[in-house]
Amino acid sequence: MNIHSYKVLEFKKLREELAQYMAIEENHNNVLHLEPFKEVNSLRRELEIVNDFMDFLKFDGGFESNGMLDITNITKRAQLMGIYLDTEDLWALNINIRLFRIFKGRLEGLDKYKELKNRFANIPTLKNIEDLINKAIDPDKNIKDDASIEIRELRNQKKNMVANIKRKFDEIFSNPNYSKAIQEKIITTRDGRSVIPVKTDFKGVLKGIEHDRSSSGSTVFIEPISIVSLNNKMRELEVREREEIRKILLRLSDQVRLNTEVLDEIGSAIMYLDMLNGKSQYGLDKKCSIVEINNKEMVSLVNARHPFIDPKVVVPLTFEIGRKYNTLLITGPNTGGKTVALKTAGLLTLMALSGIPIPADDKTSIGFFNGVYADIGDEQSIEQSLSSFSAHLKNIQEILTNVTKASLVLLDELGSGTDPMEGSAFAMAVLDFLKDKKCKSLVSTHYSEVKAYGYNEEDIETASMEFNVETLSPTYKFLLGVPGESNALTIAKRLGVSEQIIERAKTYISDEDKKVEKMILNIKDRSLELEKMQEEVEELKLKAKNDKEEYEEKLRVLEKEKNQILKSAYEKADKMMSEMQNKAAALVNKIQKEDNTKDDMKSVQKSLNMLRTSLQEEKIETVKSKAKVARKIEYKAGDRIFVNSINQFAIVNKINLNKETLNIQAGILKLEISMDDVKVVKEAKKKEYRPINAHTKTRVKSEIDLRGKLVDEGIYELETYMDRALMNGYSEIYVIHGKGTGALRTGIMEFLRTSRYVKDYRTGGHNEGGLGCTVVTLK
C-alpha cells in the first residue's frame, strides 16, 4: 500500500465518501481500508457483479437495505452455552434472513444478471428459521401469545387475575367506610404489587400492608388484606410467564446454534450485498460507469471527470497512454489544469482497480497495474526540515526504487523547486529512467528544455492544457500533441506591466529558449489551423449527408406520386376493359342464341382478354417493378408520434420497411398505418431524476415500489409507470409507498386525486399492505 500516493490522489477521501453509502457499520470500516484487487480475474468478476447490481437498481426495483447488520456477531453470541438470544437479536436475525430471501427470490425471477445470480446461487435461505421467529416474536419484539400453549394459558390467567384484582379494588372504592381514608381512587404498583394511596392520618381505617410513602409523608401506599392473596397469585403467574419466555428464547437460540454455518453464509452474503449496494448507489449518484480492465497496462480515459469537482463546471478529459507511447508529458501555465489531469488519471485508476464505478464513459479502459505512484503538490516538510525540492526528491526516489513495467507513475511539475537548468536536467534524466523501465507515466512540467526534449523523443507524447490569453483564464481543454507555451510575459503585458520591463525581460531569455517557445507557438498555430480545417470538413460532411437525405426523400415522394398516378390510370383502364368485356360477353351470348357469326364474336372476346392481360402486365412492370428509394425515418420502436388520420398521439410498436407501414398503439387500439400518415413529435426533455427505480421496459409488473423516494421523485416515477401500465392493459395496480412519516403517502394521494389516468383508488386491505399500499383502478 502506497500511503503517500493514496493521500495526494485523494483516494482516502474517496473511500470516506463511499463509506457513507454503507448501511452496516462494519462495512463502513471495511471501505475505509479498501485496496486494489491483487488478481485480475477477481477484479473483472467484481466489476461485472457491480454492473449487474447497478442495472438491478435502475431497472428492477432496487434493494431494501433497512435493518441490515452483521448477523455473524449474533451467531457468535449464540455459541456460548447457557446463553440465549434476546428478542432484539432474534428479530434482527429474522429481518436479515427475510431480506436475503426476498432479494434472492426476485433475482431468480429475472432472466438476466448472470454474474450476480451466480454469486448467491449456492447460499440457502432458511425460511424455516424465519417462520419459527415470526411465530414467536411480533414486530415490536415482544413474545406473542401464540408462541406456545403454556404462554397463552398463563396470559389468559393473568387477564382473569387482573380483572379480579380490579373488582376487589372497586368494592373498596365504593365502600363509604373508606371514602375519607382513600387519597385518590386509583390503582398503582409498588414492588410489583397492586396498591392504593391512603391518607396517612387514616391508614388505620384500611387494613393492609404498607409498601411506600409519598415524599411529603401525607400519603401511604397500602396493599389491602383482601388483595394480598390475589397479588401473590399474580406474582406467581408473572414468574411462570418469565420462565416460559426464557424456554421459548432458549429453543429459538438452539435453532440458531444448529444452523450457525448457514446463518454465517447468509451473514457474509448480506455484508457483500451492502457493499454492492453502496458501490452501485455511489455509481448511480455520480453518473459512473463500469469500465474495461485490459491486459496491456494501458490507460485510455474517455470523458473522464474528477469525482470531487462540481459536475456542472468540470471539463471531461479524454487521452490515453500505453498504446502508442508510454509517457505523456503535459505542459502549460500554472492553474491550467495539469494537476487535475494527473489526479483524475490516478484516482480513477485506483477506483477501477478497487472495483468501484468511475465517472467516465464505459468505453474507458484501464490496465491492471500492480502499483500507482504519485508525487503531486507542495510536499515541503517543516518537521523533517526538508525544502520543497528535497521533499519531492525523497518521494521520487521512493517511486523510482519500487517502479516496474506494470506501474503507473504520476509526477507533477517534475524538477521544480530548484535551479531551472539543473531542474530540467534532472527531469529529463527521470524521464529516461521511466522510459527504460517501460512503465506508464504522466508527467507535467513548465521547463522549455523538457518540452523540447519530450517533443523530439520517441515513446513520449506531448500535450498541454489550453490557456486563453484574452480572458487570462484556463479553458481546461486537453490538447494532445501540442506542447504548452509559456504565457508569463504575455499575461504581464495584458495586466498593464510597462512595455519597457517586458522588452528588458525578453533580453534575458536565452536564444535556445526563444527557439523552443517559437517552435511551440508554430506547432500550436499549425494544430489550431488543422483543427479548424477538420471542423470545416466535418461541417461539409454533415451538410452533404443532409443534402443527400433531403434529395432521397424528395425522390421517394416523387416516385410514389408517379406510381400513384400510373396505378390510378391503369385501374381506370382495367375498369373500362372489364366493362367492355362484360358487354362483349353479353353480345356473344346473344349471337350464340341467334346462331349467327359465332366464330367472329369469340375472336372479339379473345382479343379483349388479351388486351386486358397486356394492360395488367404493363401496369405491374411500370408501377410495381420500380426500385424503392429508402425513406428517411426519424423515429424508432417505442417513440411517440402523431397520427394525422385519427388525430391522436400513439406509440410505435413496429416499423415495416418493405410495406412502408407502422404498427402502432393508440390507447387500447392497435393499428397498421402508412408512414405518410405520421407526424414526428419533438418533446421537451423532462427533468431528470436519479434513475434507481425508473426504466423504459415495455413489460411492467402490476405493482410499483416507491419506498424511500422523495415526494416529487416518487410522483414522477408513478406517472411514468402508470403510462406503461395502461399500455400493458392493466386495469388495477398496487402503489407501495410504505407508512414512514406519511409524507410520501400524502403526496401520492394528492397526485392520484387529479391524475388523468386514475378512475378510483383505495387504501390496501389486510393482505395488500394496509396503509403502506394504495390500490389504484385505472381508466
N, C-alpha and C positions, 0 to 999 in steps of 0.2 A: 504493500500500500504506500503510495507516494503522498504523504500528508500535505506537503508544501504545494504540490500541483493541484490537489483537491481544493485547497484553500483559494489559490489565485484564480482557479477556473470556476469558483463558486459552486462546486459540486456539493459541498457541505450544506450550503444554503438551499440548494435544490432538494436535498434529502430532507431537510427540515420542513420545507413546504409540502413535499409529498407525504410526509408523516402525518400531516393534519387530515389527510384523506382516509386514514385508517380508523376503523371502529373499535378494534381490540387494542388495549393498552400495550400488551407485549409486542404487537406488530409495530406500534409507534417506535419503540426502541430498536426493533429489527431493521426498520427502514433507515434509521439514523446511522446504522453500520452497514448499509447496503454496499456491496462491492461488485465490480465487473465479474462476469462469469469466467471460469477457468477453462471451460470446454465448449467448443463452438457449437456442437450439435445440441447440447443442453440449452444454450442461448437461443438458437433458432427455434427449438421446440417451445421455449418460454414465450418468445415473441409471437409465434403462431397462436398459442393459447390466449395471450393478451388480446390479439387481434380478434379472435373469436368472441371473447368476452365483451370487447367494445361494441361489436356488432349486436351481441345479445342485449346489451343495454339500450342500444339505439332502436333496434327493430323488434324486439320480442319481450317487452315488458319490464326489463331490468331485473334487479335483485334486491330483496328486502334484507337489510343489514341490522335492523333494530334488534337489540338483545344479544348480539354476537359477543362471545367471550371465549377465553381459552379454557375449555372444559377439562383439559388434562389436569389442571390444578384440582378440580373437584374429584376426579377419579383417583388421584394420589391420596387425598384425604380419606376416601372410602376404603383404602387398603389397610388402614390402621384398625386392628382387631378391637372389638368392643366399642368402636366409634360408629355412630350413624349420622348420615347426612340430614341436615335440617330441610324444611320445606323450601327455603330460598334456593339452596343448592340444587335440589331435585327439580324445581320448576325451571331453573336456568338450564339444566340438562335437557329438560323436555322441549324448551324453546329452540335450542340449538339442534337437537335431533330432528325436530319438525322442520326447521329452516332448511337443513340439508336435504331432507326427504323431498320437500316441495321443489327445491331447486333442481335436484336430480330428475324428478318426475317431469318437470317442464322441459328440461333439456332433452330427455329421451323421446319426448313427443314431437320434437322438431327434426326435420330431415336435413340437418346441416350441422355445422360446428363439430367436425370430426375430431380435431385435436382436443378440444375442450371436453367432449364426451369421453374420449379415451383416458383422459387424466383422472376421471372419477368413476370409470366403469366398474372397477372391481371392489368398490367400497360399499358394504351393505348399509341399509337404512335403519334397522332396529325399530320397526313400527311397534313391536310388542312391548318394548320398554316405554315408549311414548304413551301407549294405551294404558299401561299399569299406572304411570304417574298421573295421567289425566283422570283416571278413575278415582284416585285417592286425594288429589290436591286440586283446588279451584284456582282461577286466575289471580285471586287475592292472596294466594299462598297459604290458605287455610285448609286443614284436613276436612274433606267432605263427609257428610253424614253417611253416605253410602260406601265409605272406604272399607267398612267391614260390618258384619251383623252386630258385633258387640258394641261398636261405637254408635250405631244407630239406636240400639236399645238403651244405652247409657244416656244418650242425649234426650231421648223421649222421657226417661225417668227424671232427668234434671228439669225438663219443662214442667212436668207434673209437680215436682217439688217446689219449683219457683211459684207455681200457681197456689199451692197450699200455704207457703210462707206468706204470700201476698194476702191471702184470705184471712189468715190469723192476724196479720197487722191491721187489716181493715176492721176486724172485730174490735181491736184495741182502740183504733182511731174513733170508732163510733160509740165507744163506751163513755157515758157522761162523767163517770168517776175519774177518768184520766184526762179530761179536757183541759183542766188547769195545769196539769203536770207536763203535758207534751208541748215542747217549744214550737215544733213545726211538724205537720203531718207528711213527713217524707221518710222513705226507707233508704238508708245508706249502708255502707260496709266499712268495717274496721277489722283488720287482720283476717279478711276473707269471710267475715260473719255479718249477717244482716242485723242492723241496729237502728234505733230511732233516737232523735235528740230530745232530751228531757231537761227541764229547768232544774238547776242544782238544788234549789230550795224544796222541790217536790220529789226528789229522786226516791224518797222512801215510799211514795204512793204507788209506784210501779215496781213490782218485784222483778229483779233480773240481775244480770252480770254487767258491771261497768267495764267498758273497753277503752274509753278515751274521754278527754275533756277538751273544751274549746280553749283557745289561748287566753280569753278573758276570764275563764273559770265559771261563767254563768250557765254553761250548758255541759251536760254529760251525755255520753252515748251509751245507751242501755240495750242489752240483748234480753228481751223479756223471757221469763222462765218458760212460757208456753212455746217459745220459738226455739229454745236451745236444742231440743231433740231433732227438730227439722233441720236446723243448721248443721248439726252433727252428720245427719244423713247426706246433706248436700256436700259437705266437705269430703265425705267418703266417696260419693259419686264422682267428684272432681278428681280425686286421687286415682280412682279406677280409670277415668277418662284419659288422664295423662299417661297412665301406664299403657293403655290400649294404643294411644297415639305413638308412644315410643316403639311398641311392637310393629305398628304399620311402617314407621320410618326404618326400622331395622330390616324388615322384609324387603322394602324397596332398595335399601343400601346393599343388601345381599345380592339383589339382581344386578345392581350396578357393578358390584365386585366381580360377579361371574362373567360379565360382559366387558370387562375393562379393556381388553385388547381391541375389540371392535370400536368401543367408545373412543379410545385414543386415536384410532384411524380416522374416525369422524371428526375428532377434535383437530387433528392435523389438517384434514381437508377444509375445515371451517377457517382455520388460520390462513391457509393458502387462498381460500375464496376471498377473505378480507383483503389480502394483499392484491389479488387480481382486481377486485372491485375498486380499491384505492388507485392503482395504476391506471385503470380504464377510465375512472371518473376524472382523474387528472388529465389524461389524454384528450378526453372529450371537451373539458373546460378550456384547455389551451389550444384546441384545434390541432392536435398532434396526429402523426401517422406512425404506422409500423413499417420500418424500412428494411431493406435487404442487408444481410451480413455477408460480405463477399470473402472469397478465399485469396484475394490478390493484395491484401494490405493496402487498400486504396480508399480514399475518402472522396466521394462525389456528392456534394451538397446541392440540392435544388430548392430554391426559395426557402432557405433556412433562416429562422428567426431566433434571436436570443430570448429565452423564456422570461427574463426579468426586465425586458424593455416593453413599454406600453405597445400593444399590438396596433394601436391607432397611428403610432409615429415610427415604428420600426421599419427599416428598409430591408427586404429579404435579400439574402446573399446566395449566389449561385457560382460555384467554382469546384475544381477537383485537383487532387494530387495523387500520384501513384500510377497513372496510366501512361502518359507520355513523358512525364518528368516527376522526379521525387522531391524536388524542393520548389516551393513557391515563395518568391521574395516580394513582399508588399511594401511599397514606398508611398510617400506623400506627406503632407504637412501634419503637425500635431493637431489633435482633436478631429482628425478627418475620418476616423472610424477604423483605423488599422487594428487597434487593440480589441475593439468589439468583434472584428472579423476573426481574430485569433481565438478569443474567448468562446465565440459561437461554435467554431470548429471543434475546440477541445471539449467543451461542456456537452455538446450534442453527441460526440463520440462516446464519452463516459456514460451518458444516459442510455444510448443504444446498447452498449456492451453490458449494462446492468439490467437489461430487459425492460426499460422504460420507454413509452412512446415519446417521440421527439417532435418539436414544432417545425416540420419541414414537409415537402411533398413526398408522397410514397415512392417516387422514383429515386429518392436518395439512396445511396449505397455506401456502407461503412465497413472497413476491413476489421478482421478480428485481431486487434493489436494486443500484445502482451504487456504494454505499458504506455501510458500517456504522460509525457513530461512537459512542464511549462515553467518558464521564467518570464513573468509579466508584472509590470508596475514597479514602483519605487520600493525596494526591499531594504532600505537603509536601517541598520540595527544599532540603536543607541546603547543597548545593554552590552552588545559584543564589541562596541567601539569600531564598527565597520562602516566605511563610507558606502555610498550608493553603488559605486563601481565594484568595490570589494565584495559587497553582498551579492551582486549579480555574478561575479566570478565564482564565488562559493557555490551558488546554485547551479551554474553552468557546468562546473567541474563535476558535481554530483550526477548531473544528467549525462555528460559525456562518458562517465565511468560505467553507467548502467545501460546505455542505449544499445539496442540490437536492430537487426534488419526489420523486426516486427514491432518497432516502436514508432509512436507519433510524437514529434518534438515541436513545441511552440515557443519561439523566442521573440520577445517584444523589444524593439529598439536595441538590437544586438550591438555591443561595443560602445554604447553611450555612457556618459558619465566620466570620460577621460579625454585626453588629447585626441582631436579628430583624426590625426594621421595614424596614431597608434591604435585608436579605436577601430578605424577602418581595416587596418591590417589584421587586428585580432578577429574582427567579424568575418573577414574572408577566409582566415585560417580555420575558424569553426565551421564555416560552410563547406570547406574542403573535407574536413573530418566527417561531417554528416554525410557528404556525398560518398565517401569511401565506405562508410558503414551501410550505405544503401537504405537507410531508414527514410521515413516520410517526414518532411519538416515544413513548417510555415514560419517564416522569419520576416520581421518588419525592421526597417532602417530608414534613416534620412541622410546617410552619408553618400555623397556623389560618387566616390570611388567604388563603393559597394554596389550602387545602382548600375554603374558601367560594367563592373565585374559580372553581376547577375545577368545583364542583358546579353553579354558576349559568351557566357559559359554554357556548355552543353549540360543537359539534365537539370537546368534551372530555368523556371519561367518567372517573368516579372509581371507585376500587377500594381495597381495603385487605387487609392480611394479619391474620387473626383472632388475638387475644391473649386467653388465658384468665386473667382476673384472680384466679380462685380458686386456680389452681395456680401463678400468676406465671410462666407459660411460654407461648411462642407455639405455636399449633397448625399454622402454615404453611398454613392453609386460605385459598384465594383467594376474596374476596367482591367480586364485580363489582357496581358501582352503589352501594356503601356506603363512604363516606369513613371513614377510621380516626380513632378518638378518642384523645386524649392520656390516658395512664394513670399519669403520673408521681406525682401526689398520691395516687391510689388505691393504687398499689404501695407508696408510702412509708408509708401508713397501715397496710397489711397487714403490713408489715415491722416495725411497732412504733414508728414515729415518733409523738411525742406529738400529741394532738388539738389542743393549743394552737398548735403550729407549723403544722399542716395548715390550721387555720382562718385563721391570720395569712397564710399563703401565698395562700389564696384571695382575700384582700382586695386583693392586689397584681395579680390578674388583671383586665384591663380588661373593661368591660361588653360590648364588642364580642366579645372572645374568649370570654366566658362564653356569649353568644348563639350563637356558632359551635359551641362544644362541645355546648350543649344541642340545637342543630339536628342535629348529628351523632348524638347519643345517640338522639334521636327517630327519625331515619332508620334507625339500626341496629335499634332496637326494632321499628319497623314492618317492616323487612326480615326480622328473625327471626320475627315473627308470620306474615308471608306465607309464609316458608319452612316453618314448622310446619304452616300450613294446607295448603300444597302437598303436604307429606309425608302428611297425613291423607287428602287427595283421592287420592293415589296408592295408599295402603293400601286405601281403599274401592273404587277401580277394580280393584285386584288381587283383592280379596275377591269383588266382583261377577263378575269373569271366572271365578274358581274355582267359584263357586256355579253359574254358567251351565253350565260344563263338566260339573260333577257332575250337574246336572239332566239335561242332554242325554245323559249316559252312562246314568243310571238309566232315562230314557225309551227309549233304544235297547235296553237289556236287556229291559225290559217288553214293548216292541213285538216283539222277537224271540221272547220266550216265548209271547206271544199268537199270533204267526204259527205257531210250532211246534205249539201246541195245536190250532189250526184245521187246520193241514196234516195232523196225525195223525188228527183226526176225519174229515176228508174222505177220507183214504187208506183208513180203515176202511170208510166208506160206499161208496167206489169198489170196494173188495174185495167187500163184501157184494153190491152190484149186479152185479158181474161174475159172482159165483156164481149169483145169481138168473137172470141172462141165460143162463148155460150150462144151467141146469135147464129154463128155458123153451124153449131151442132143442131140447133133447132131447125135451121134451114135444111140440113142433111136429113133429119128425121122426116120433114115434110115431103122432101123429094122422094125418099125411100117409099113412103106411103103411096106417092103418085107414080112410083116406078119409072121416073124419068132421070136421065143423066146421073145415075148414082156414082159412077166412077169419077166423074168430074168433081162432084161435091166432096167425095172422100179425099181427093187430091187437094182441094181447098183447105179441108180440115187439117191434113198433114202439113201443109205449108204454114198454117197458123201456129201449129205446135212447134215446128222448127224455129219459127221466128221468135216465139216466146222463150224457148230454150236458149237461143242465141243471146237474147237480151239479158237473161239471168246470168249466163256465163260472163258476158261483158261487164255486168254490174259487179259480180264477185271480183273479177280481175281488176276493175278500175277502183272500186271502193275499198274492198277489204284487203287486197294484197299490198296496199301501200305500207311501207315500214313506219312503225310508230316512232315518234320523236319523244324521247324521255321527258316527262313533265317535271317541273321544279316543284318539289314538295317541301313545305315549310312547317310540317308538323309530323308527329310520330305517335305510335300507340300510347294511349294514356293521356294525350294532350286534350285540352278543352277547346272546342271550336264552335262557330255559329252556323246553323243550317238555315239557309235562306227560305227554302220551300216550306218549312214548318215553323219558321220564325222563333226558334228555340236554340238554347245552348245544348251541347252534347259532348260526350267523351268518345274519343276514337278507340275502338276495340281492335280493329284490324285494317290494314291497308292492302287492297287488291290491285297491284300494279298492272297486271295483264288486262283486267276488266275496267281499270280506271274508276274503281268504286271504293267506298269505305263502308265497313261495318261499324255502326255507331250505337251508343246507348244514350237515349234522351229520357231521363226519368226511368220509368219502368218499360219504355218502348225500346225494342232492338230493331234497327232498320239498316237497309243497304241503300246508299245514296251515291249519286255521281260526285266525282271530285269537283266538278264545276259548280256544285250547289253549296260549296263550303267557303266560309269566310274565316281567316285566321284571327284569333283573339290575342291581342297583346295586353297581358295583365301586369299590373304593377306588382313588384315583389312585396310579399308580406314581411313584417318584422320577424327577424329570425330569432328563435329561442333555442336554448341548448337542447339538442335533439337526443335526449336519453331514451324517451319512450315513443317519440313520433317517428313514423315511417310511411312510405308510399306503396306498400304492398297492395296488390289487387284484392287478395282474400283477407278477411279480417275475422276475428272472433266476435262472439256476441257479448263480450264484456270488455271494459277498459279500466285499467287500474291507474288512478291519478294520485294515490297516496304519496305524500312528501313533496307535491308540487306547490308552487306559488299559485295564487288565485288566477292571475292573468295567464300564466303558463298553462294551468290546468284547463281553463276555458278554451284557450286556443287549440290545445290538443283534442279536447272533446268535440269541438266544432268540426275539425278535420276528420276525426273518427266517424262522426255521425254521417258526414257526407259519403264516406266509403261504405258505411253500414247500409245506407239506403241503396247504394249501387249493388250491394250484395244481397238485397232482398230481405233484410231483417225488418221485422215489424216491432220487435221488442229487444232492448239492450239493457245491460246492467252497468251502471256507473259506480265504481268502487272508489270512494273518497276518504274512507275511514272516519273515525269520530274526532280524534285530536282536539284542537281548540274550537272547532266548528266553523272557522273562517272559510276554509275551502268548501265545506258543505253549503254554507250560506251563499257564497259566491256562485256556486253551480246552480243552486235553486233559483237565484235571480236570473241567471242566463237562460235556464230551461223555461222560465215563465214567459219569455219573449221570443224564444227561438222559433224560426220558421220551420224547423224540422220536427218539432215536438207536438204531438197530439194530446198526450197526457203523461203524468209522471206520479210516482208514489214512493214512499219510504219502503225499503226492503222488508220482507217478512222475517219470521223467526229463523227460517232455514235459508234466507237470502242475504244475510249480513246485517239485518236490523238497521240501526241509524247510520251504520258505516257504508250503506249501499242505497242507491236510488234506482228504481226500475222505471225506464222511460219507454213509452209507446210512441213509435214514430208515425208520421203521416203517410 
